[in-house]
Amino acid sequence: MNVITLFTDGRRYMNTWPMVRQLGSYFPEYRVVKATQLAMITMPVLGVAAAASQLYVLGWDFLPQAITLLLFFISLPIQGLFWLGWRARHPLPLSLFDWGNQLSSTLTEMGIACQPLGAKACYLDMAAILKLAFERLDRSYWEQL
């Protein structure tokens, strides 16, 4: 799999995943998406600050170490996108496959256009169904979980 495709899939998965706390106990995506979004904002700033302070305190002789520290901080959000991209294309286990099909049939019965999961369903497909379900279904359905 191409690395660029992996990162674009991770970005798409991060935007598709419904950010609802109730899913946090079932899926790690809620925590990973929150951490990746925070890291995309803060880590470049912290990396530049850490590298600049290291150069200020220790001098220009420590430039390689400062660059390494900066690259480490910048790599943290990239690692989050990499994991999300890998997870987005990972096939669903059978238990989630059945639950996703039940959820899509519930949405279809309510008159909402929803495609059932296919044979090669992945977590990105499940995220699209979950996002649609959290937008359209009422709270009483989710309290039954």
trRosetta pair geometry for C-beta under 8 A, 3 or more apart (Angstrom, degrees):
i j d omega theta_ij theta_ji phi_ij phi_ji
1 5 6.2 -117 178 77 87 119
1 6 5.7 95 131 -63 117 103
1 89 7.3 155 -119 78 154 165
2 5 4.2 82 71 8 100 108
2 6 6.8 -162 94 -12 52 84
3 6 5.4 -51 -151 32 34 118
3 7 6.6 31 153 -16 65 103
4 7 5.9 -55 -152 37 33 107
4 8 6.4 28 153 -14 66 107
5 8 5.8 -56 -144 41 33 108
5 9 6.1 36 155 -20 66 106
5 85 7.6 136 120 -168 56 130
6 9 5.8 -54 -147 37 27 111
6 10 6.4 31 151 -21 61 106
6 81 8.0 110 128 135 80 84
6 82 6.2 27 138 -135 121 63
6 85 3.8 109 177 131 65 145
6 86 6.5 16 -153 -58 111 66
6 89 8.0 -84 -116 7 71 133
7 10 5.4 -50 -147 34 34 115
7 11 6.4 35 154 -19 65 102
7 78 7.6 -35 -111 -149 119 76
7 81 5.1 37 -139 140 76 124
7 82 6.8 -27 -85 -80 75 60
7 85 5.7 -65 -72 -54 20 151
8 11 5.6 -49 -146 35 35 112
8 12 6.3 34 153 -17 65 105
8 85 7.3 78 54 -112 39 123
9 12 5.7 -55 -145 40 32 110
9 13 6.0 33 155 -20 66 108
9 84 7.6 -175 113 118 74 78
9 85 4.1 100 77 -140 97 84
9 88 4.6 -170 159 75 104 143
9 89 6.0 -5 176 -36 159 105
9 124 7.0 -84 -166 -73 96 142
10 13 5.7 -53 -141 38 29 111
10 14 6.2 32 156 -22 63 106
10 80 7.6 136 178 122 133 60
10 81 3.8 120 115 -174 146 66
10 82 6.4 -44 -64 -55 157 13
10 83 7.3 90 -121 64 125 43
10 84 3.7 102 -147 82 87 98
10 85 3.2 -60 -44 -45 92 84
10 86 7.7 17 -77 2 104 56
10 88 6.4 -155 -85 -7 43 130
11 14 5.7 -53 -147 34 29 113
11 15 6.6 21 155 -12 62 107
11 81 6.2 8 -56 -140 72 114
11 84 7.8 114 -42 98 27 132
11 85 7.8 12 -2 -73 59 99
12 15 5.9 -61 -150 41 31 106
12 16 6.0 24 154 -18 67 114
12 88 7.0 92 78 -146 93 160
12 124 7.0 27 111 -136 108 125
13 16 5.7 -59 -138 41 30 108
13 17 6.1 38 162 -34 67 104
13 29 7.8 -108 155 -143 107 126
13 84 4.9 -177 81 165 126 100
13 85 6.8 -179 13 -87 131 40
13 87 6.8 146 166 83 163 93
13 88 3.7 -123 -69 -85 139 123
13 123 7.2 39 -137 107 127 103
13 124 5.4 -92 -96 -99 94 91
13 127 6.2 130 -149 10 73 169
14 17 6.3 -41 -139 20 24 112
14 33 5.1 155 -140 -129 81 98
14 36 6.3 -99 -116 89 137 139
14 37 7.3 159 -178 -61 126 93
14 81 7.3 -56 -31 -112 137 74
14 84 5.4 19 -56 177 92 162
16 124 6.5 64 71 -154 157 75
16 127 4.5 87 120 126 109 124
16 128 5.8 -42 -171 -74 126 67
16 131 5.9 -110 179 -30 67 148
17 29 5.1 -138 -146 151 151 132
17 30 7.5 -157 150 -80 126 52
17 33 5.5 -147 75 -64 140 153
17 127 4.8 -65 -89 -144 61 125
17 130 7.6 5 -146 81 54 128
17 131 7.2 -165 -160 -65 12 108
18 23 6.6 111 82 -4 97 150
18 127 7.2 179 -5 -163 73 74
18 130 5.2 -129 9 127 122 98
18 131 4.5 175 -58 -97 97 64
18 134 4.5 112 -153 27 158 151
18 135 8.0 -140 -109 -36 125 80
19 30 6.7 120 -139 -133 58 83
19 33 6.6 -129 -96 103 97 139
19 34 7.5 115 -139 -68 112 89
20 23 5.2 81 76 3 91 103
20 24 7.9 -142 103 -23 53 83
20 30 7.4 -91 65 -104 44 125
20 134 5.5 -144 -42 -132 147 150
21 24 5.2 -34 -163 1 50 125
21 30 7.0 112 -117 -166 36 153
22 25 7.3 -53 -177 22 39 99
22 142 5.8 54 135 174 173 122
22 145 6.8 102 172 65 120 143
23 26 5.6 -71 -159 49 55 104
23 27 5.2 -14 164 33 96 109
23 29 7.3 -29 132 62 120 102
23 30 5.5 150 92 -50 92 124
23 130 7.0 65 -94 -175 146 142
24 27 7.2 -75 -114 62 20 67
24 30 3.9 -85 -93 66 80 154
24 31 6.4 95 -144 -40 98 85
27 30 6.3 109 87 -10 90 88
28 31 5.7 -58 -170 45 65 108
28 32 5.7 60 137 -22 87 110
29 32 5.6 -62 -138 44 34 108
29 33 5.7 33 164 -21 72 108
29 84 7.4 92 -134 -119 90 91
29 87 7.0 -177 -89 129 100 152
29 123 7.8 170 -68 172 139 131
29 127 7.6 -137 169 -97 169 116
30 33 6.2 -57 -145 36 21 107
30 34 6.5 18 157 -14 59 110
31 34 5.8 -57 -146 39 30 110
31 35 6.1 26 157 -15 66 110
32 35 5.8 -57 -144 41 29 109
32 36 6.0 28 158 -19 65 110
32 80 6.1 167 -179 -150 85 93
32 83 6.3 -112 -160 100 141 128
32 84 6.3 169 131 -72 126 94
32 87 8.0 101 82 8 163 158
33 36 5.8 -56 -142 39 28 109
33 37 6.2 29 158 -19 64 107
33 84 7.0 90 -84 -101 75 134
34 37 6.0 -56 -147 37 27 110
34 38 6.4 24 156 -14 63 109
35 38 5.8 -58 -147 41 30 110
35 39 6.0 30 155 -20 66 110
35 80 6.2 -162 101 -109 93 138
36 39 5.5 -54 -140 39 31 111
36 40 6.3 37 157 -27 64 102
36 77 5.7 104 -158 -143 70 74
36 80 3.2 179 -98 144 105 146
36 81 6.3 131 -157 -53 135 63
36 84 6.7 -37 -37 -29 168 134
37 40 5.9 -49 -148 27 29 113
37 41 7.1 18 155 -10 59 105
38 41 6.1 -66 -159 39 33 105
38 42 5.9 -7 163 10 73 118
39 42 6.4 -70 -125 53 28 88
39 43 4.7 21 -171 -23 73 125
39 76 4.9 -124 -163 118 135 108
39 77 4.0 177 115 -75 106 84
39 80 5.9 142 51 -6 142 144
40 43 7.2 -13 -80 28 13 105
40 77 4.3 114 -77 -135 64 150
40 80 7.9 -105 -45 63 91 136
41 45 7.7 -12 147 3 56 119
42 45 5.8 -73 -159 45 43 109
42 46 5.7 34 155 -18 81 113
43 46 5.6 -55 -136 43 33 109
43 47 5.9 39 161 -25 67 106
43 73 4.8 178 -177 170 88 83
43 74 6.4 152 132 -95 110 30
43 76 4.9 -156 -120 57 156 121
43 77 5.6 -167 37 -23 142 101
44 47 5.6 -54 -144 35 29 114
44 48 6.5 27 159 -16 64 104
44 73 7.0 145 -93 125 26 108
44 74 5.9 52 -96 -102 74 82
45 48 6.1 -55 -149 37 29 106
45 49 6.3 26 153 -16 64 110
46 49 5.6 -57 -144 41 32 112
46 50 6.0 31 158 -20 68 107
46 73 5.5 -154 92 -152 92 139
47 50 5.9 -54 -142 37 28 108
47 51 6.2 22 160 -13 64 109
47 69 6.9 169 -150 130 76 74
47 70 4.5 97 168 -142 105 58
47 71 7.7 135 -158 -15 135 16
47 72 7.3 175 -117 70 110 65
47 73 2.9 -171 -80 77 103 139
47 74 5.4 -1 -51 -42 175 76
48 51 5.9 -57 -143 41 28 107
48 52 6.0 26 159 -17 65 112
48 70 6.6 56 -80 -125 44 109
49 52 5.9 -57 -141 41 26 109
49 53 6.1 23 161 -16 63 109
50 53 6.0 -57 -143 39 27 107
50 54 6.3 28 156 -20 62 107
50 66 7.9 176 119 -146 73 74
50 69 5.3 -122 121 146 119 127
50 70 7.1 -179 75 -78 97 62
50 73 6.5 149 33 -44 134 145
51 54 5.7 -55 -148 36 30 111
51 55 6.4 26 155 -14 64 106
51 66 4.1 99 -154 -180 82 92
51 67 6.9 71 -135 -73 131 31
51 69 5.4 171 -81 82 79 108
51 70 4.1 2 -54 -59 142 106
52 55 5.8 -56 -148 39 32 108
52 56 6.1 33 153 -22 66 108
52 66 7.7 105 -50 -161 24 128
53 56 5.4 -52 -141 37 34 114
53 57 6.1 22 162 -11 68 109
54 57 6.2 -59 -139 43 26 101
54 58 5.7 -18 176 22 65 117
54 62 5.9 -113 152 116 101 131
54 65 6.6 -124 159 106 144 102
54 66 4.6 -178 84 -97 124 95
54 69 6.4 109 -8 35 157 157
55 58 6.9 -69 -118 58 19 81
55 59 7.0 -36 -167 142 54 7
55 60 6.4 36 -155 -88 96 51
55 62 6.6 -159 -97 77 54 95
55 63 6.7 46 -105 -92 108 64
55 66 5.1 20 -52 -88 93 162
58 61 7.0 -103 142 62 91 88
58 62 4.2 19 110 7 130 147
58 65 8.0 -20 86 68 154 132
59 62 6.3 102 70 11 61 94
60 63 5.5 9 -171 -46 62 108
62 65 4.7 -45 -175 44 86 117
62 66 5.8 95 124 -28 85 97
63 66 5.5 -56 -143 37 33 113
63 67 6.3 33 159 -19 67 104
64 67 5.8 -54 -147 36 31 110
64 68 6.4 33 154 -20 64 106
65 68 5.5 -52 -148 36 33 114
65 69 6.3 35 153 -19 65 105
66 69 5.7 -52 -148 36 31 112
66 70 6.4 34 152 -19 64 106
67 70 5.6 -52 -147 37 33 113
67 71 6.3 32 154 -18 65 106
68 71 5.8 -55 -146 38 30 110
68 72 6.5 36 153 -23 63 103
69 72 5.7 -50 -150 30 31 115
69 73 6.7 29 154 -15 63 103
70 73 6.0 -56 -152 36 32 108
70 74 6.3 26 153 -14 66 110
71 74 5.6 -56 -142 41 33 110
71 75 6.1 38 156 -28 66 108
72 75 5.7 -57 -148 31 28 113
72 76 7.4 44 154 -38 59 91
73 76 6.2 -37 -165 1 36 115
74 77 7.5 -58 -176 33 43 94
74 78 7.1 35 139 -11 68 117
75 78 5.1 -66 -153 45 48 118
75 79 6.0 55 150 -30 78 100
76 79 5.8 -49 -150 28 31 112
76 80 7.0 31 152 -16 61 101
77 80 5.4 -49 -152 34 42 115
77 81 6.5 40 152 -16 70 102
78 81 5.8 -53 -148 39 34 109
78 82 6.2 40 150 -24 65 106
79 82 5.4 -51 -145 34 32 116
79 83 6.5 31 156 -18 65 103
80 83 5.9 -54 -149 35 30 108
80 84 6.3 27 154 -15 64 108
81 84 5.6 -55 -143 41 33 111
81 85 6.2 35 156 -21 66 106
82 85 5.9 -56 -148 36 27 111
82 86 6.5 27 154 -17 63 106
83 86 5.7 -55 -148 37 32 110
83 87 6.1 28 154 -17 66 110
84 87 5.6 -56 -143 41 30 110
84 88 6.2 41 155 -31 65 104
85 88 5.6 -46 -144 25 30 116
85 89 7.0 8 163 0 60 105
86 89 6.7 -76 -160 46 28 94
86 90 6.4 43 146 -46 65 105
87 90 5.3 -42 -147 9 37 123
87 123 5.4 -41 152 57 78 158
88 122 6.5 58 153 137 48 122
88 123 5.6 -117 -127 76 30 100
88 124 4.2 49 -170 -59 89 105
88 127 7.6 -44 -124 3 83 140
89 122 5.3 -34 -148 -161 30 155
89 123 7.7 -40 6 35 14 91
89 124 6.9 10 -69 -10 46 119
90 122 6.1 128 67 -154 36 95
90 123 5.6 25 60 -8 87 116
91 120 7.0 -84 -112 -163 104 56
91 121 7.0 91 -151 81 70 55
91 122 5.7 -71 -98 -100 39 71
92 96 4.6 -123 -171 90 106 113
92 97 4.7 137 110 -66 123 83
92 100 6.8 -46 -159 0 166 144
92 117 7.1 -33 30 -171 155 150
92 121 4.9 -21 13 104 125 101
92 122 6.4 -178 -30 -128 82 20
92 123 6.4 145 -78 -67 81 58
92 125 7.6 -83 -34 63 127 108
92 126 5.9 124 -91 -45 130 131
93 96 5.2 84 59 17 78 101
93 97 6.8 -137 99 -11 37 93
94 97 5.2 -53 -142 34 34 118
94 98 6.4 34 160 -18 67 102
95 98 6.1 -53 -152 35 29 108
95 99 6.4 25 152 -14 63 109
96 99 5.5 -55 -142 42 36 112
96 100 6.0 40 156 -22 68 106
96 126 6.3 -9 161 -112 117 150
97 100 5.9 -55 -147 36 26 111
97 101 6.6 24 154 -16 61 106
97 117 5.9 -146 -151 101 73 150
97 121 5.9 138 -118 61 93 137
98 101 5.8 -57 -149 37 31 109
98 102 6.4 32 152 -19 65 105
99 102 5.6 -52 -149 36 33 113
99 103 6.3 34 152 -19 64 107
100 103 5.6 -54 -146 38 31 113
100 104 6.3 29 155 -16 65 105
100 117 4.7 56 112 -33 125 138
100 121 6.8 171 88 168 155 156
100 125 7.4 70 -178 117 152 96
100 126 5.0 -91 -98 -115 137 88
100 129 5.5 104 -156 69 93 158
101 104 5.7 -52 -142 39 33 108
101 105 6.3 33 156 -18 65 105
101 116 5.3 39 -129 -157 82 104
101 117 5.5 -94 -68 30 80 102
102 105 5.8 -55 -147 38 30 109
102 106 6.4 34 152 -22 63 105
103 106 5.6 -50 -149 33 32 114
103 107 6.6 31 152 -17 63 104
103 129 5.7 106 104 153 122 121
103 130 7.4 1 150 -84 161 58
103 133 5.5 -42 -179 -81 116 150
104 107 5.6 -51 -148 37 36 112
104 108 6.3 38 152 -21 66 105
104 114 4.6 -158 -150 130 82 121
104 115 6.8 -53 -155 93 139 31
104 116 4.7 160 102 -102 146 58
104 117 6.7 177 -7 -19 147 75
104 129 5.4 -66 -71 -135 94 130
105 108 5.5 -51 -144 37 35 113
105 109 6.3 40 154 -22 65 103
105 116 6.9 30 -57 -95 77 109
106 109 5.8 -52 -149 33 30 113
106 110 6.7 25 153 -14 61 106
106 133 7.7 53 83 -122 115 113
106 137 7.5 25 128 -93 122 130
106 141 7.6 129 162 -146 148 140
107 110 5.8 -60 -153 38 33 109
107 112 4.4 -71 177 72 89 118
107 114 4.1 51 99 -2 132 152
107 129 7.5 -150 -2 -158 150 87
107 132 6.4 43 -131 122 156 116
107 133 6.1 -103 -70 -92 121 81
107 136 6.6 82 -130 80 100 142
107 137 7.4 -87 -90 -56 83 104
108 111 7.8 68 -179 -59 33 12
108 112 6.8 -96 -82 65 29 66
108 113 7.7 44 -109 -124 72 25
108 114 5.5 -117 -59 51 79 98
108 116 7.9 -30 -33 -57 140 89
110 136 7.1 147 104 145 146 123
110 137 7.7 -172 -21 -92 169 78
112 132 6.9 153 153 165 134 115
112 136 5.3 58 -94 177 156 168
114 129 6.5 82 -164 -125 119 87
114 132 6.1 162 -103 116 111 154
115 118 7.9 -15 150 -39 112 89
117 121 3.8 11 -175 -89 109 150
117 125 5.7 114 -122 132 89 133
117 126 7.1 15 -96 -76 130 72
117 129 7.2 -58 -60 -34 95 149
118 121 5.5 154 58 -58 59 81
118 125 7.5 -115 26 -137 84 165
121 125 4.7 -109 -153 69 83 147
121 126 6.8 89 164 -47 112 86
122 125 5.5 107 54 7 60 99
122 126 7.4 -118 110 0 37 93
123 126 5.2 -53 -147 40 41 115
123 127 6.2 49 151 -27 69 101
124 127 5.5 -47 -147 31 33 114
124 128 6.8 36 153 -20 62 100
125 128 5.8 -51 -154 30 34 112
125 129 6.8 29 151 -13 64 104
126 129 5.8 -56 -151 39 35 109
126 130 6.2 34 152 -18 68 108
127 130 5.6 -54 -143 40 32 111
127 131 6.2 34 157 -22 65 105
128 131 5.9 -52 -146 34 28 111
128 132 6.5 27 155 -15 62 107
129 132 5.8 -57 -150 40 31 110
129 133 6.1 31 153 -20 66 109
130 133 5.6 -55 -143 38 31 112
130 134 6.2 26 160 -15 67 106
131 134 6.1 -56 -144 38 28 105
131 135 6.4 26 155 -17 62 109
132 135 5.8 -60 -150 37 30 110
132 136 6.1 -2 164 3 67 118
133 136 6.4 -74 -137 49 25 92
133 137 5.1 -2 -177 1 72 122
133 141 8.0 -118 177 111 103 142
134 137 6.9 -44 -97 44 22 93
134 142 7.6 52 -111 -74 77 139
137 141 4.5 -59 167 45 125 149
137 142 6.9 128 109 -37 119 92
138 141 6.0 112 66 0 64 97
139 142 5.8 -66 -156 43 45 105
139 143 6.2 48 151 -28 76 105
140 143 5.7 -50 -145 30 35 115
140 144 7.3 46 154 -29 60 96
141 144 6.2 -52 -170 17 35 114
142 145 5.8 -26 -169 3 52 114
